[in-house]
Every structure is written in C-alpha cells, then in structure tokens.
C-alpha cells in the first residue's frame, strides 16, 4: 500500500507528547526508504515520522538504518540452547533466556518458537518429545519478566508419528500457540525424495549411527507413514481449525501437495522444494516462506530450490532464519543485491510486514503511525549488518 506522511513536509511540527525521537536515520517504510528522516514514539507506538531534519532534538541515528523489528515465524534454534551437546540437557528456563537474548540481539522482536511435537522410540534426535517442557519454560520466563522479545509458539507436527495428535492437543489450547505446521520427513517423501540425502543428514546429526541403524529407522518411519499419516493429517487439520490456529504446510514438492494445502486452507507454505510447487502456492495466495540461510549461503544445503531463484520468479513472500538467527537480517539486506528489481523496502517486508499480517499480527511490522514501536537500528560494516539497538513497544531491550 502507499503510505502518506502525517503532514506536508513544509508544515512539520513537534511530535505529540513524544517519549522518544529518532533523528538522522535512513527510515525503512513499507514501500520506500526515507534517506534522511526521523521517527517519533509515544506510549509504545509510532506517532509521527518525516523527512529531513526532525522538529525537535532526539537520538541521532548517525545515518544508520531504522527498520521495523523483525518477525520470525519458524526457528527451532531454541533446541540448540536446550541441548548444547549430544545428550547434554540444559536448564530449560536458562536455555530460553539465553536463546531469547540471541534472538533480540539479532533484531528479532517477535518470534514464533518452533517446538518439535512428537516422540519416537530410538530417536535420532536429542530433542524428542520435549515440547511441553520448553513451552512451560517459555511461559515461566515470560511471566517472570526475563524475556526481551515477544514469544509465541509454533507447533511442528510430524504427521506420521503415532502419538502426534494427542501431544499437539495437549499444547494447542495455550493462548501463545499461533501456528501449527504439518510435516512429513518420511524417507522418499518431500524434502528427502532422495533417501541418500537423509542418510547423510543423520550420519552427521548423530555420530556413530551406522548403516544398519539408519536402515532400521527408515523402515520404521516408512511403516509409521503407512499406518498413521493419513488419519493424523486429517485430525491435526481439524484440531487447528477447532482452536483457530493457522496452518503451515512443509516441504511442498508436487502440485498434489499444493492442492492438499489449498483444500485445508493453509496460510503459509514453509520451504517448498521445487519451483513448480512454489509458483502454484504463491498463485493460490498461500504465503511462501523460505530459508534466510539458503539465501546467505547461495543455495539449499539439501539440494532443493534456492531462495534467490524463487525471489527472482516473484514467488517469495517471507524469509525465516530457521537455524541461524542472524541470517534473517543478513538475508533481507542482501536480497536487493541478489535479485534485481527487489527494492530495500520490498526486501524488508519479507521479514516484517508480510509475516506479521500473515499470522494476524496487524499491530506491528512496519514504521507507520499507530503501529507498535518495535524498531531496530542497523549498522552495516564490512558488508555485515548488525542490530546496534532494539526497541520493543518503545522500550530498549538490546
């Protein structure tokens, strides 16, 4: 949409009861960049902004970028803090606080913590069925005033697992659950149509897992998919609908997957693996989410479609940091150089306004009058962007 300044530039006046004024900044709006501008904040909201010299003194941003706080919809990075070494489980509240500090320092002001909602005997992953522990730790940290960013929960449901519906049902009634994703990592399916890629992943993920152990796990997961996936998928869709929680598909690969996502009113398609599926999803007005690390690295570590290629094709809507929190800011600012025709304002929308609106958070995600004052100051040195200061609802948190 086209933003209109609160008043003509020649009639600038002092902001209304401003608590804080940011001056001398490159202000990134939803549709353009003010190369030298100012923003005024009061009562936790943006009250005015403009071009040129600010009408009153304030904090000099010294030509750095002033952007909306970043919105992260899918990161499982909390698990790396909870299990920092194989079979080493950290205090869950301490893990949440450490993770939150990293999130905030990367400029992320709203984060959807992706929790793995399933259990598996003889699991290849160290985090196995611990979603309730981490959800409780996030709630305790929040209630104790220990968090800098605003945290919501994203339930990652592995559809073929026998007890996934029951475990999701235990969590979905929480008020902070705002997204549920439907995943299927069965060997030979979606992201891992090439089973050898999945073998390589697990050999690196869990040292000492030999070929026979991988074969046994693959056979078990293929059997789970045959026995449980279809019924679990239907029940998870019904559960999300009952609680009004938006749905995300995961690793859509074929047009059949796209049709399934359309039938079930999926809002977000996470990490589609092919150009064909991504274009069809985008055409169906399902927001296409891709990995920021994919863009920063120059391609997918699993050999799937590159984020930059989807952006060039006009079907990238949202970026996610996935497993590297700092990649969200890096990718957004690198996108205009990686893909011609994408402006800085459009690139920043993929990590702010679009993800916020897709999940119904209409009070944030852009620098606009009346929006919540989640803003970040970004300095770029040696080609690396750094969030030098971070404000949540007008309060500095990093």
Secondary structure, 3 states (H helix, E strand, C coil): CCCCCCCCHHHCCCCCCCCEEEEEEEEECCCCEEEEEEEEEECCEEEEEEECCCCCCCEECCCCEEEECEEEEEECCHHHHHCCECCECCCHHHHHHHHHHHHHHCCEEEEEEEEECCCCCCCCCCCCCCHHHHHHHHHHHHHCCCCCCEEEEEEEEECCCCCHHHHHHHHCCCCCEEEEEEECCCCCCHHHCCHHHHHHHHHHHCCCCCHHHHHHHHHHHHHHHHHHHHHHHHHHHHHHHHHCCEEEEECCCCHHHHHHHHHCCCCEEECCCCHHHHHHHHHCCCEEEEEHHHHHHCCCCCCCCCHHHHHHCCCCCEEECECCCCHHHHHHHHHHHHCCCCCHHHHHHCCCHHHHHHCCCCCCCCCCCCCECCEEEEEEECCEEEEEEEEECCEECC
